[in-house]
Amino acid sequence: MSFAAIVDWTVQNRVAKYQSYPTEAEATAHADKVRARFPRVFVAEDPGGGVGEWLIDPVAKTLSVDIIPPTPPPTNKAMFIKRPSAVPGSDIGRPKHKLPKQGGR
């Protein structure tokens, strides 16, 4: 059985910062060491699974495994809009009218 010092978490109660230890005493020592910078730190038994699946109960100071993975944040779709590019043989990017030659006959 291993333990985790949960140092910080997101508003969705997902782990943002933690440190894993083989014993509760080691995890508690780490929590005590960082408590001045991270006052919410607590020690909990490692529930297994991947850390991305852990849910934090900040009131009970426990960890559990969420069997439903979190929904990824929405992306800015404007970043992925494909714009037309100049294709050989097309008129994209070419002037519609011929420009007069300058300086010469």
Contact map, one row per residue, 1 for C-alpha under 8 A:
111000000000000000000110000000000000000000001100000000000000000000000000000000000000000000000000000000000
111100000000000000011111000000000000000000001100000000000000000000000000000000000000000000000000000000000
111110000000000000011111001000000000000000111100000000000000000000000000000000000000000000000000000000000
011111000000000001111001001000000000000000111100000000000000000000000000000000000000000000000000000000000
001111100000000001111000001101100000000011110000000000000000000000000000000000000000000000000000000000000
000111111000001011100000000000100000000011110000000000000000000000000000000000000000000000000000000000000
000011111000000111100000000000100100010111000000000000000000000000000000000000000000000000000000000000000
000001111100001111000000000000000000010110000000000000000000000000000000000000000000000000000000000000000
000001111111111110000000000000000000000000000000000000010000000000000000000000000000000000000000000000000
000000011111111100000000000000000000000000000000000000000000000000000000000000000000000000000000000000000
000000001111110000000000000000000000000000000000000000000000000000000000000000000000000000000000000000000
000000001111110000000000000000000000000000000000000000000000000000000000000000000000000000000000000000000
000000001111111000000000000000000000000000000000000000111100000000000000000000000000000000000000000000000
000000001111111100000000000000000000000000000000000111110000000000000000000000000000000000000000000000000
000001011100111111000000000000000000000000000000001101110000000000000000000000000000000000000000000000000
000000111100011111000000000000000000000000000000000000000000000000000000000000000000000000000000000000000
000001111000001111100000000000000000000000000000000000000000000000000000000000000000000000000000000000000
000111110000001111110000000000000000000000000000000000000000000000000000000000000000000000000000000000000
000111100000000011111000001000000000000000000000000000000000000000000000000000000000000000000000000000000
011110000000000001111100001000000000000000000100000000000000000000000000000000000000000000000000000000000
011110000000000000111111011000000000000000000000000000000000000000000000000000000000000000000000000000000
111000000000000000011111011000000000000000000000000000000000000000000000000000000000000000000000000000000
111000000000000000001111111000000000000000000000000000000000000000000000000000000000000000000000000000000
011100000000000000001111111100000000000000101000000000000000000000000000000000000000000000000000000000000
000000000000000000000011111110000000000000000000000000000000000000000000000000000000000000000000000000000
000000000000000000001111111111000000000000000000000000000000000000000000000000000000000000000000000000000
001110000000000000111111111111100000000000100000000000000000000000000000000000000000000000000000000000000
000010000000000000000001111111110000000001100000000000000000000000000000000000000000000000000000000000000
000000000000000000000000111111111000000000000000000000000000000000000000000000000000000000000000000000000
000010000000000000000000011111111100000000000000000000000000000000000000000000000000000000000000000000000
000011100000000000000000001111111110000011100000000000000000000000000000000000000000000000000000000000000
000000000000000000000000000111111110000000000000000000000000000000000000000000000000000000000000000000000
000000000000000000000000000011111111000000000000000000000000000000000000000000000000000000000000000000000
000000100000000000000000000001111111111010000000000000000000000000000000000000000000000000000000000000000
000000000000000000000000000000111111111110000000000000000000000000000000000000000000000000000000000000000
000000000000000000000000000000001111111000000000000000000000000000000000000000000000000000000000000000000
000000000000000000000000000000000111111000000000000000000000000000000000000000000000000000000000000000000
000000110000000000000000000000000111111110000000000000000000000000000000000000000000000000000000000000000
000000000000000000000000000000000111111110000000000000000000000000000000000000000000000000000000000000000
000000110000000000000000000000000010011111000000000000000000000000000000000000000000000000000000000000000
000011110000000000000000000000100110011111100000000000000000000000000000000000000000000000000000000000000
000011100000000000000000000100100000000111110000000000000000100000000000000000000000000000000000000000000
001111000000000000000001001100100000000011111000000000000000100000000000000000000000000000000000000000000
001111000000000000000000000000000000000001111100000000000000111000000000000000000000000000000000000000000
111100000000000000000001000000000000000000111110000000000000011000000000000000000000000000000000000000000
111100000000000000010000000000000000000000011111000000000000001000000000000000000000000000000000000000000
000000000000000000000000000000000000000000001111100001000000001110000000000000000000000000000000000000000
000000000000000000000000000000000000000000000111110000000000000010000000000000000000000000000000000000000
000000000000000000000000000000000000000000000011111011000000000010000000000000000000000000000000000000000
000000000000000000000000000000000000000000000001111111000000000000000000000000000000000000000000000000000
000000000000001000000000000000000000000000000000111111000000000000000000000000000000000000000000000000000
000000000000011000000000000000000000000000000000011111000000000000001000000000000000000000000000000000000
000000000000010000000000000000000000000000000000111111100000000011111100000000000000000000000000000000000
000000000000011000000000000000000000000000000010111111110000001111000000000000000000000000000000000000000
000000000000111000000000000000000000000000000000000011111000001111000000000000000000000000000000000000000
000000001000111000000000000000000000000000000000000001111100111100000000000000000000000000000000000000000
000000000000100000000000000000000000000000000000000000111111111000000000000000000000000000000000000000000
000000000000100000000000000000000000000000000000000000011111110000000000000000000000000000000000000000000
000000000000000000000000000000000000000000000000000000001111100000000000000000000000000000000000000000000
000000000000000000000000000000000000000000000000000000001111110000000000000000000000000000000000000000000
000000000000000000000000000000000000000001110000000000011111111000000000000000000000000000000000000000000
000000000000000000000000000000000000000000011000000000011101111100000000000000000000000000000000000000000
000000000000000000000000000000000000000000011110000001111000111110000000000000000000000000000000000000000
000000000000000000000000000000000000000000000010000001110000011111000000000000000000000000000000000000000
000000000000000000000000000000000000000000000011100011100000001111100000000000000000000000000000000000000
000000000000000000000000000000000000000000000000000011100000000111111000000000000000000000000000000000000
000000000000000000000000000000000000000000000000000010000000000011111000000000000000000000000000000000000
000000000000000000000000000000000000000000000000000010000000000001111100000000000000000000000000000000000
000000000000000000000000000000000000000000000000000110000000000001111110000000000000000000000000000000000
000000000000000000000000000000000000000000000000000010000000000000011111000000000000000000000000000000000
000000000000000000000000000000000000000000000000000000000000000000001111100000000000000000000000000000000
000000000000000000000000000000000000000000000000000000000000000000000111110000000000000000000000000000000
000000000000000000000000000000000000000000000000000000000000000000000011111000000000000000000000000000000
000000000000000000000000000000000000000000000000000000000000000000000001111100000000000000000000000000000
000000000000000000000000000000000000000000000000000000000000000000000000111110000000000000000000000000000
000000000000000000000000000000000000000000000000000000000000000000000000011111110000000000000000000000000
000000000000000000000000000000000000000000000000000000000000000000000000001111111000000000000000000000000
000000000000000000000000000000000000000000000000000000000000000000000000000111111000000000000000000000000
000000000000000000000000000000000000000000000000000000000000000000000000000111111000000000000000000000000
000000000000000000000000000000000000000000000000000000000000000000000000000111111100000000000000000000000
000000000000000000000000000000000000000000000000000000000000000000000000000011111110000000000000000000000
000000000000000000000000000000000000000000000000000000000000000000000000000000011111000000000000000000000
000000000000000000000000000000000000000000000000000000000000000000000000000000001111100000000000000000000
000000000000000000000000000000000000000000000000000000000000000000000000000000000111110000010000000000000
000000000000000000000000000000000000000000000000000000000000000000000000000000000011111000011000000000000
000000000000000000000000000000000000000000000000000000000000000000000000000000000001111101111000000000000
000000000000000000000000000000000000000000000000000000000000000000000000000000000000111111010000000000000
000000000000000000000000000000000000000000000000000000000000000000000000000000000000011111000000000000000
000000000000000000000000000000000000000000000000000000000000000000000000000000000000001111100000000000000
000000000000000000000000000000000000000000000000000000000000000000000000000000000000011111110000000000000
000000000000000000000000000000000000000000000000000000000000000000000000000000000000010011111110000000000
000000000000000000000000000000000000000000000000000000000000000000000000000000000001111001111100000000000
000000000000000000000000000000000000000000000000000000000000000000000000000000000000110000111110000000000
000000000000000000000000000000000000000000000000000000000000000000000000000000000000000000111111000000000
000000000000000000000000000000000000000000000000000000000000000000000000000000000000000000101111110000000
000000000000000000000000000000000000000000000000000000000000000000000000000000000000000000000111110000000
000000000000000000000000000000000000000000000000000000000000000000000000000000000000000000000011111000000
000000000000000000000000000000000000000000000000000000000000000000000000000000000000000000000011111100000
000000000000000000000000000000000000000000000000000000000000000000000000000000000000000000000000111110000
000000000000000000000000000000000000000000000000000000000000000000000000000000000000000000000000011111000
000000000000000000000000000000000000000000000000000000000000000000000000000000000000000000000000001111110
000000000000000000000000000000000000000000000000000000000000000000000000000000000000000000000000000111110
000000000000000000000000000000000000000000000000000000000000000000000000000000000000000000000000000011111
000000000000000000000000000000000000000000000000000000000000000000000000000000000000000000000000000011111
000000000000000000000000000000000000000000000000000000000000000000000000000000000000000000000000000000111
